[in-house]
Amino acid sequence: MGASHSPKLSYAVKPGGLSAADHDQIFTLAEAGMKCGRIARKLLKHPATVRWFMYRNGLIEPSRRQTAMPIDRPNSAGRKGYCPAEDAFISRLRTEGVPLTEIAKRTTERFGHPRSRHGVEVRLVMLAARDDEATEAA
């Protein structure tokens, strides 16, 4: 299976996840100050794949881009960002040991916007990364 070309990227992306060698290279390049987009291009991987690995491994902090999803209404793709009250709600439920599927169900019911188990898990990882950085700064 060859590399595929994403219509929004200027290079062909190698299919599949990140290998152990990719992980090592990401750590090395990130420690040298390279940003996730350049690392992704060098590895021929999608930038979101590299960015997510970097979030999960504490190499970069989650940030809100200017084009982030709105929290007051769905965007053109029908998705809505998490508001601070929703973040607090899912964090509290997870701390109480509620399973992710149940958190997604309760969040959808309470806030009126569909949330999936995976979406809640991703958001919790991003919140945890942000909390870790706030703790280190204190």
Order of alpha helices (4+ residues) and beta strands (2+ residues): beta-beta-alpha-alpha-alpha-alpha-alpha-alpha
